[in-house]
Amino acid sequence: MRARLDHLVVSALQQGAAVPAFTCYDFTTALAVVEAAEQAGRGAILLVAPKTAATPNGLRLITALRGLADSAGVPIAVQLDHASDLRVIADAVAAGADSVLADGSSLPYEDNIALVREARAVLAAQGHADVVIEAELGGLAGDEDRAFGADATRPLTTGADAVTGTAGLTDSAQVEDFVSRTGAQLLAVAVGNVHGKYKGEPQLRWDVLQDIAVRTHIPLVLHGASGIPGEELVKAAAMNVGKVNFNTELRTGVLATLEDQTPLHRADGENLQGLLGKWNASAKTFATGALATLTR
């Protein structure tokens, strides 16, 4: 069933849980995620990357995901992830996305605020004022579409203090002003999380996250959750993190399955249907685990 992303997340937080969000580059993965969510009786979020949404077939995928969400037996939201191009944002919403991460986190502070406000204005002008806007404050290293990247493994130094394994942390002192001026309904933060694979063990700054949580009433979002141990992720909801994004582990798990299974299915008469079943099973297993972790 169709769900507003903010309502879905707030409802989960009220139950002491967070909602997992899964990047879907294809419909097979999305089917697996929704099936896992239905079996768990929990809501989920289908994410579409901006590079996907910038293509005609990507927009068709968003429309298909919208239809899948509408027919699901649990609340499902469809979100355009990490977008900074206003045209891509407008097109994705027109295609069926009900929420957008207007991501100006790589920009100077005032420009970040301006981008989020411009995204809201563009959508309102097109009759989509009710679209949920997520914003991001702080810089996450790495590339959400790639598992490996030099930026995702480089230590950061902030002032005189070294922060292990991440890009710039969210400045908690900016949170209240940023949320007030952007009108964002969710806030993605940088607290030691990265896109792609972590070098060594993730070192999340729970102290920073806790400080952020007391400065705003809107739900927080943790990106780059792939690779963070489950015993760490279960702490998230207690610090007002209502949405947790997964991409790398889902994607690499599917690719590993296909690499392993393709020769067998070629030998079995080019059995593409069977191979798609293995693809679905891999994605579903990961989604099932993420749903269970975030609802402990």
Stockholm file with secondary structure:
# STOCKHOLM 1.0

chainA/1-296         MRARLDHLVVSALQQGAAVPAFTCYDFTTALAVVEAAEQAGRGAILLVAPKTAATPNGLRLITALRGLADSAGVPIAVQLDHASDLRVIADAVAAGADSVLADGSSLPYEDNIALVREARAVLAAQGHADVVIEAELGGLAGDEDRAFGADATRPLTTGADAVTGTAGLTDSAQVEDFVSRTGAQLLAVAVGNVHGKYKGEPQLRWDVLQDIAVRTHIPLVLHGASGIPGEELVKAAAMNVGKVNFNTELRTGVLATLEDQTPLHRADGENLQGLLGKWNASAKTFATGALATLTR
#=GR chainA/1-296 SS CBCCHHHHHHHHHHTTCCEEEEECSSHHHHHHHHHHHHHHTCCEEEEECHHHHTSHHHHHHHHHHHHHHHHCSSCEEEEEEEECCHHHHHHHHHHTCCEEEECCTTSCHHHHHHHHHHHHHHHHHTTCTTCEEEEEESCCCSCTTCSCCGGGGCCEEETTEEETTCSCCCCGGGHHHHHHHHCCSEEEECSSCCSSCCSSSCCCCHHHHHHHHTTCSSCEEECCCTTSCHHHHTTGGGGTEEEEEECHHHHHHHHHHHHHHHHHHHHTTSCHHHHHHHHHHHHHHHHHHHHHHHTC
#=GC SS_cons         CBCCHHHHHHHHHHTTCCEEEEECSSHHHHHHHHHHHHHHTCCEEEEECHHHHTSHHHHHHHHHHHHHHHHCSSCEEEEEEEECCHHHHHHHHHHTCCEEEECCTTSCHHHHHHHHHHHHHHHHHTTCTTCEEEEEESCCCSCTTCSCCGGGGCCEEETTEEETTCSCCCCGGGHHHHHHHHCCSEEEECSSCCSSCCSSSCCCCHHHHHHHHTTCSSCEEECCCTTSCHHHHTTGGGGTEEEEEECHHHHHHHHHHHHHHHHHHHHTTSCHHHHHHHHHHHHHHHHHHHHHHHTC
//
